[in-house]
Amino acid sequence: VAAAVVPERAQDLDAGDTLETLVIELVMDASVYEVAVVLPDLPDVTAPMGSDRLEAEARAQEGILFEAEALALAAEIAETEFTSRQALDLFLEAKEAEAQRQAQRARLRAEEEDRRAEANATPGPTTTISAASMPADVGPTAEQWEALRFCESSGNYGAISPTGNYRGGYQFSLVTWDWIAGIYHRRLVGLDPAEVAPADQDAMAQSLYDLRGRGQWPVCGRYLP
């Protein structure tokens, strides 16, 4: 470009112009031209650079991830609190049920002690096959059975009446014992009620109740439904 301009500019030189002046002007013209050519190709400095966009996208992803983690943590905390609340409710219900059982035990035992004091005697309780009474649809609770045992034998599974005729926690007669055992628990036939395991005595008492109701304990059956 400069070479094409030299003859034209050379004609315009005044007498006072020097070759050095011409060269300087040509260099300046060439610089302006080159800048004009290059400038349109420069990127727009107002637009985000590629690295800036990547950083912006990365920050956006981090924000989304943080929000998701926060929501997951909140859900986990809520679930833990719900589970803990359920466990607490179950614990409180169990404690309330146990308190009610203990209150029932205390009430039934107090009733029996009052009955004994009023009777002012301790005759051997009897368990005989008498007129059948209908068992309740919902059988005795553990507390009611405990009250009956306390009434019959002071809760002693090895108790024997003064006459020796009634034995064990439920004061079975040998006749009644063998009769029920022959129907429901044949392995217990002929055994001494006062010497068998408490669980076997409980099973025998339950079988007798299911068959003939609480009337099999004429006095202490009052504690059974």
C-alpha positions as YAML, in Angstrom:
chain: A
units: angstrom
residues:
- id: 1
  name: VAL
  ca: [0.00, 0.00, 0.00]
- id: 2
  name: ALA
  ca: [2.81, 2.38, 0.88]
- id: 3
  name: ALA
  ca: [4.58, 1.66, -2.42]
- id: 4
  name: ALA
  ca: [1.47, 2.61, -4.37]
- id: 5
  name: VAL
  ca: [1.23, 5.91, -2.58]
- id: 6
  name: VAL
  ca: [4.88, 6.94, -2.94]
- id: 7
  name: PRO
  ca: [4.74, 8.39, -6.52]
- id: 8
  name: GLU
  ca: [1.54, 10.32, -5.73]
- id: 9
  name: ARG
  ca: [2.91, 11.78, -2.50]
- id: 10
  name: ALA
  ca: [6.27, 12.49, -4.09]
- id: 11
  name: GLN
  ca: [4.58, 14.88, -6.55]
- id: 12
  name: ASP
  ca: [2.98, 16.78, -3.64]
- id: 13
  name: LEU
  ca: [6.28, 17.47, -1.89]
- id: 14
  name: ASP
  ca: [7.08, 21.09, -1.55]
- id: 15
  name: ALA
  ca: [10.56, 22.27, -1.91]
- id: 16
  name: GLY
  ca: [10.86, 22.41, 1.84]
- id: 17
  name: ASP
  ca: [9.72, 18.81, 2.32]
- id: 18
  name: THR
  ca: [12.38, 16.23, 2.79]
- id: 19
  name: LEU
  ca: [12.41, 12.57, 2.03]
- id: 20
  name: GLU
  ca: [12.35, 11.91, 5.75]
- id: 21
  name: THR
  ca: [9.04, 13.73, 6.12]
- id: 22
  name: LEU
  ca: [7.52, 11.68, 3.34]
- id: 23
  name: VAL
  ca: [8.59, 8.44, 4.93]
- id: 24
  name: ILE
  ca: [7.04, 9.42, 8.30]
- id: 25
  name: GLU
  ca: [3.70, 10.28, 6.68]
- id: 26
  name: LEU
  ca: [3.67, 7.02, 4.77]
- id: 27
  name: VAL
  ca: [4.30, 5.06, 7.95]
- id: 28
  name: MET
  ca: [1.47, 6.88, 9.72]
- id: 29
  name: ASP
  ca: [-0.91, 6.27, 6.82]
- id: 30
  name: ALA
  ca: [-0.02, 2.58, 6.76]
- id: 31
  name: SER
  ca: [-0.65, 2.28, 10.53]
- id: 32
  name: VAL
  ca: [-4.08, 3.88, 10.28]
- id: 33
  name: TYR
  ca: [-5.05, 1.58, 7.43]
- id: 34
  name: GLU
  ca: [-3.92, -1.54, 9.23]
- id: 35
  name: VAL
  ca: [-5.82, -0.55, 12.38]
- id: 36
  name: ALA
  ca: [-8.94, 0.10, 10.31]
- id: 37
  name: VAL
  ca: [-8.63, -3.34, 8.80]
- id: 38
  name: VAL
  ca: [-8.02, -5.11, 12.11]
- id: 39
  name: LEU
  ca: [-10.56, -3.33, 14.33]
- id: 40
  name: PRO
  ca: [-13.71, -4.88, 12.76]
- id: 41
  name: ASP
  ca: [-12.36, -8.34, 13.64]
- id: 42
  name: LEU
  ca: [-11.90, -7.57, 17.37]
- id: 43
  name: PRO
  ca: [-14.45, -9.21, 19.68]
- id: 44
  name: ASP
  ca: [-17.12, -7.07, 21.28]
- id: 45
  name: VAL
  ca: [-15.70, -6.28, 24.70]
- id: 46
  name: THR
  ca: [-19.22, -5.71, 26.02]
- id: 47
  name: ALA
  ca: [-20.21, -9.34, 25.33]
- id: 48
  name: PRO
  ca: [-19.28, -11.99, 27.94]
- id: 49
  name: MET
  ca: [-16.19, -13.94, 27.11]
- id: 50
  name: GLY
  ca: [-16.36, -17.73, 26.80]
- id: 51
  name: SER
  ca: [-14.75, -18.29, 30.20]
- id: 52
  name: ASP
  ca: [-17.22, -15.88, 31.81]
- id: 53
  name: ARG
  ca: [-20.15, -17.85, 30.43]
- id: 54
  name: LEU
  ca: [-18.67, -21.07, 31.75]
- id: 55
  name: GLU
  ca: [-18.19, -19.52, 35.17]
- id: 56
  name: ALA
  ca: [-21.75, -18.19, 35.14]
- id: 57
  name: GLU
  ca: [-23.12, -21.62, 34.19]
- id: 58
  name: ALA
  ca: [-20.99, -23.26, 36.87]
- id: 59
  name: ARG
  ca: [-22.32, -20.86, 39.50]
- id: 60
  name: ALA
  ca: [-25.88, -21.56, 38.35]
- id: 61
  name: GLN
  ca: [-25.30, -25.32, 38.63]
- id: 62
  name: GLU
  ca: [-23.81, -24.87, 42.08]
- id: 63
  name: GLY
  ca: [-26.87, -22.88, 43.12]
- id: 64
  name: ILE
  ca: [-29.23, -25.60, 41.85]
- id: 65
  name: LEU
  ca: [-27.19, -28.31, 43.59]
- id: 66
  name: PHE
  ca: [-27.14, -26.35, 46.84]
- id: 67
  name: GLU
  ca: [-30.91, -25.87, 46.71]
- id: 68
  name: ALA
  ca: [-31.46, -29.58, 46.02]
- id: 69
  name: GLU
  ca: [-29.19, -30.56, 48.91]
- id: 70
  name: ALA
  ca: [-30.99, -28.12, 51.20]
- id: 71
  name: LEU
  ca: [-34.38, -29.57, 50.24]
- id: 72
  name: ALA
  ca: [-33.11, -33.13, 50.76]
- id: 73
  name: LEU
  ca: [-31.72, -32.19, 54.17]
- id: 74
  name: ALA
  ca: [-34.99, -30.54, 55.14]
- id: 75
  name: ALA
  ca: [-36.92, -33.65, 54.09]
- id: 76
  name: GLU
  ca: [-34.56, -35.87, 56.07]
- id: 77
  name: ILE
  ca: [-34.94, -33.71, 59.17]
- id: 78
  name: ALA
  ca: [-38.73, -33.74, 58.81]
- id: 79
  name: GLU
  ca: [-38.77, -37.53, 58.43]
- id: 80
  name: THR
  ca: [-36.52, -37.96, 61.46]
- id: 81
  name: GLU
  ca: [-38.72, -35.70, 63.55]
- id: 82
  name: PHE
  ca: [-41.84, -37.57, 62.40]
- id: 83
  name: THR
  ca: [-40.26, -40.94, 63.25]
- id: 84
  name: SER
  ca: [-39.11, -39.64, 66.62]
- id: 85
  name: ARG
  ca: [-42.60, -38.32, 67.32]
- id: 86
  name: GLN
  ca: [-44.13, -41.69, 66.44]
- id: 87
  name: ALA
  ca: [-41.68, -43.47, 68.72]
- id: 88
  name: LEU
  ca: [-42.48, -41.04, 71.51]
- id: 89
  name: ASP
  ca: [-46.22, -41.55, 71.05]
- id: 90
  name: LEU
  ca: [-45.81, -45.34, 71.16]
- id: 91
  name: PHE
  ca: [-43.64, -45.05, 74.27]
- id: 92
  name: LEU
  ca: [-46.19, -42.84, 76.01]
- id: 93
  name: GLU
  ca: [-49.03, -45.20, 75.04]
- id: 94
  name: ALA
  ca: [-47.09, -48.17, 76.44]
- id: 95
  name: LYS
  ca: [-46.38, -46.28, 79.65]
- id: 96
  name: GLU
  ca: [-50.06, -45.36, 79.98]
- id: 97
  name: ALA
  ca: [-51.14, -48.97, 79.39]
- id: 98
  name: GLU
  ca: [-48.64, -50.20, 81.97]
- id: 99
  name: ALA
  ca: [-49.86, -47.61, 84.48]
- id: 100
  name: GLN
  ca: [-53.43, -48.79, 83.93]
- id: 101
  name: ARG
  ca: [-52.39, -52.43, 84.44]
- id: 102
  name: GLN
  ca: [-50.58, -51.57, 87.64]
- id: 103
  name: ALA
  ca: [-53.60, -49.62, 88.88]
- id: 104
  name: GLN
  ca: [-55.86, -52.57, 88.12]
- id: 105
  name: ARG
  ca: [-53.52, -54.95, 89.93]
- id: 106
  name: ALA
  ca: [-53.45, -52.71, 92.98]
- id: 107
  name: ARG
  ca: [-57.23, -52.31, 92.96]
- id: 108
  name: LEU
  ca: [-57.91, -56.05, 92.64]
- id: 109
  name: ARG
  ca: [-55.42, -56.93, 95.33]
- id: 110
  name: ALA
  ca: [-56.89, -54.34, 97.67]
- id: 111
  name: GLU
  ca: [-60.36, -55.79, 97.05]
- id: 112
  name: GLU
  ca: [-59.14, -59.28, 97.93]
- id: 113
  name: GLU
  ca: [-57.39, -58.10, 101.06]
- id: 114
  name: ASP
  ca: [-60.58, -56.33, 102.14]
- id: 115
  name: ARG
  ca: [-62.56, -59.51, 101.47]
- id: 116
  name: ARG
  ca: [-60.16, -61.56, 103.55]
- id: 117
  name: ALA
  ca: [-60.25, -59.09, 106.38]
- id: 118
  name: GLU
  ca: [-64.04, -59.06, 106.32]
- id: 119
  name: ALA
  ca: [-64.30, -62.85, 106.27]
- id: 120
  name: ASN
  ca: [-61.80, -63.04, 109.13]
- id: 121
  name: ALA
  ca: [-61.03, -66.59, 108.15]
- id: 122
  name: THR
  ca: [-58.82, -68.43, 105.67]
- id: 123
  name: PRO
  ca: [-60.59, -71.63, 104.65]
- id: 124
  name: GLY
  ca: [-58.98, -73.56, 101.83]
- id: 125
  name: PRO
  ca: [-60.40, -72.28, 98.56]
- id: 126
  name: THR
  ca: [-61.96, -74.86, 96.32]
- id: 127
  name: THR
  ca: [-61.81, -75.62, 92.64]
- id: 128
  name: THR
  ca: [-64.52, -78.14, 91.81]
- id: 129
  name: ILE
  ca: [-66.60, -79.02, 88.79]
- id: 130
  name: SER
  ca: [-69.85, -77.21, 89.44]
- id: 131
  name: ALA
  ca: [-72.60, -75.78, 87.32]
- id: 132
  name: ALA
  ca: [-71.12, -74.33, 84.18]
- id: 133
  name: SER
  ca: [-70.97, -70.58, 83.74]
- id: 134
  name: MET
  ca: [-70.42, -69.01, 80.35]
- id: 135
  name: PRO
  ca: [-66.92, -67.63, 79.75]
- id: 136
  name: ALA
  ca: [-66.68, -64.07, 78.53]
- id: 137
  name: ASP
  ca: [-66.06, -63.44, 74.83]
- id: 138
  name: VAL
  ca: [-62.91, -61.59, 75.83]
- id: 139
  name: GLY
  ca: [-61.08, -63.78, 78.32]
- id: 140
  name: PRO
  ca: [-59.50, -62.62, 81.57]
- id: 141
  name: THR
  ca: [-56.55, -60.27, 81.43]
- id: 142
  name: ALA
  ca: [-53.22, -61.14, 82.99]
- id: 143
  name: GLU
  ca: [-54.08, -58.82, 85.86]
- id: 144
  name: GLN
  ca: [-57.41, -60.57, 86.47]
- id: 145
  name: TRP
  ca: [-55.73, -63.97, 86.52]
- id: 146
  name: GLU
  ca: [-53.18, -62.58, 88.95]
- id: 147
  name: ALA
  ca: [-55.97, -61.36, 91.21]
- id: 148
  name: LEU
  ca: [-57.59, -64.81, 91.13]
- id: 149
  name: ARG
  ca: [-54.29, -66.51, 92.03]
- id: 150
  name: PHE
  ca: [-53.75, -64.07, 94.85]
- id: 151
  name: CYS
  ca: [-57.24, -64.87, 96.11]
- id: 152
  name: GLU
  ca: [-56.80, -68.64, 95.77]
- id: 153
  name: SER
  ca: [-53.22, -69.12, 96.91]
- id: 154
  name: SER
  ca: [-51.68, -65.70, 97.64]
- id: 155
  name: GLY
  ca: [-50.06, -66.05, 94.22]
- id: 156
  name: ASN
  ca: [-48.03, -69.12, 95.24]
- id: 157
  name: TYR
  ca: [-47.91, -71.71, 92.43]
- id: 158
  name: GLY
  ca: [-46.69, -74.29, 94.93]
- id: 159
  name: ALA
  ca: [-49.43, -73.68, 97.48]
- id: 160
  name: ILE
  ca: [-51.26, -76.61, 99.12]
- id: 161
  name: SER
  ca: [-54.47, -76.14, 101.08]
- id: 162
  name: PRO
  ca: [-54.57, -77.15, 104.78]
- id: 163
  name: THR
  ca: [-56.48, -80.30, 103.86]
- id: 164
  name: GLY
  ca: [-54.13, -81.11, 101.00]
- id: 165
  name: ASN
  ca: [-57.05, -81.46, 98.61]
- id: 166
  name: TYR
  ca: [-56.42, -78.28, 96.59]
- id: 167
  name: ARG
  ca: [-53.07, -77.58, 95.05]
- id: 168
  name: GLY
  ca: [-51.11, -75.06, 93.02]
- id: 169
  name: GLY
  ca: [-51.64, -71.44, 92.16]
- id: 170
  name: TYR
  ca: [-55.24, -72.06, 91.09]
- id: 171
  name: GLN
  ca: [-56.02, -74.61, 93.85]
- id: 172
  name: PHE
  ca: [-57.03, -77.43, 91.55]
- id: 173
  name: SER
  ca: [-58.40, -80.60, 93.06]
- id: 174
  name: LEU
  ca: [-56.70, -83.71, 91.68]
- id: 175
  name: VAL
  ca: [-59.98, -84.84, 90.16]
- id: 176
  name: THR
  ca: [-60.49, -81.55, 88.32]
- id: 177
  name: TRP
  ca: [-56.85, -81.46, 87.24]
- id: 178
  name: ASP
  ca: [-56.91, -84.91, 85.67]
- id: 179
  name: TRP
  ca: [-60.26, -84.24, 84.04]
- id: 180
  name: ILE
  ca: [-59.09, -81.07, 82.26]
- id: 181
  name: ALA
  ca: [-55.66, -82.55, 81.50]
- id: 182
  name: GLY
  ca: [-57.30, -85.60, 79.91]
- id: 183
  name: ILE
  ca: [-59.20, -83.32, 77.53]
- id: 184
  name: TYR
  ca: [-56.60, -80.67, 76.68]
- id: 185
  name: HIS
  ca: [-53.18, -81.53, 78.11]
- id: 186
  name: ARG
  ca: [-52.77, -85.31, 78.34]
- id: 187
  name: ARG
  ca: [-49.10, -85.10, 79.31]
- id: 188
  name: LEU
  ca: [-50.18, -83.49, 82.60]
- id: 189
  name: VAL
  ca: [-52.53, -86.28, 83.67]
- id: 190
  name: GLY
  ca: [-51.55, -87.72, 87.04]
- id: 191
  name: LEU
  ca: [-49.14, -84.92, 87.93]
- id: 192
  name: ASP
  ca: [-49.35, -82.87, 91.11]
- id: 193
  name: PRO
  ca: [-50.64, -79.38, 90.21]
- id: 194
  name: ALA
  ca: [-48.42, -77.81, 92.87]
- id: 195
  name: GLU
  ca: [-45.31, -79.31, 91.27]
- id: 196
  name: VAL
  ca: [-45.78, -78.52, 87.58]
- id: 197
  name: ALA
  ca: [-44.47, -75.37, 85.93]
- id: 198
  name: PRO
  ca: [-46.43, -72.14, 86.38]
- id: 199
  name: ALA
  ca: [-46.98, -71.94, 82.61]
- id: 200
  name: ASP
  ca: [-48.66, -75.37, 82.67]
- id: 201
  name: GLN
  ca: [-50.85, -74.31, 85.58]
- id: 202
  name: ASP
  ca: [-51.80, -71.16, 83.67]
- id: 203
  name: ALA
  ca: [-52.72, -73.22, 80.60]
- id: 204
  name: MET
  ca: [-54.83, -75.59, 82.70]
- id: 205
  name: ALA
  ca: [-56.66, -72.70, 84.36]
- id: 206
  name: GLN
  ca: [-57.35, -71.11, 80.98]
- id: 207
  name: SER
  ca: [-58.69, -74.41, 79.61]
- id: 208
  name: LEU
  ca: [-60.97, -74.84, 82.62]
- id: 209
  name: TYR
  ca: [-62.24, -71.29, 82.23]
- id: 210
  name: ASP
  ca: [-62.84, -71.73, 78.48]
- id: 211
  name: LEU
  ca: [-64.84, -74.88, 79.18]
- id: 212
  name: ARG
  ca: [-66.83, -73.97, 82.28]
- id: 213
  name: GLY
  ca: [-66.32, -70.25, 82.96]
- id: 214
  name: ARG
  ca: [-65.44, -68.56, 86.22]
- id: 215
  name: GLY
  ca: [-67.89, -70.63, 88.26]
- id: 216
  name: GLN
  ca: [-65.13, -73.20, 88.77]
- id: 217
  name: TRP
  ca: [-63.71, -70.84, 91.40]
- id: 218
  name: PRO
  ca: [-66.81, -70.22, 93.57]
- id: 219
  name: VAL
  ca: [-65.23, -67.46, 95.68]
- id: 220
  name: CYS
  ca: [-62.29, -66.09, 93.75]
- id: 221
  name: GLY
  ca: [-63.96, -66.34, 90.34]
- id: 222
  name: ARG
  ca: [-65.39, -62.92, 91.13]
- id: 223
  name: TYR
  ca: [-62.17, -61.44, 89.71]
- id: 224
  name: LEU
  ca: [-62.76, -62.98, 86.27]
- id: 225
  name: PRO
  ca: [-65.16, -61.66, 83.63]
...
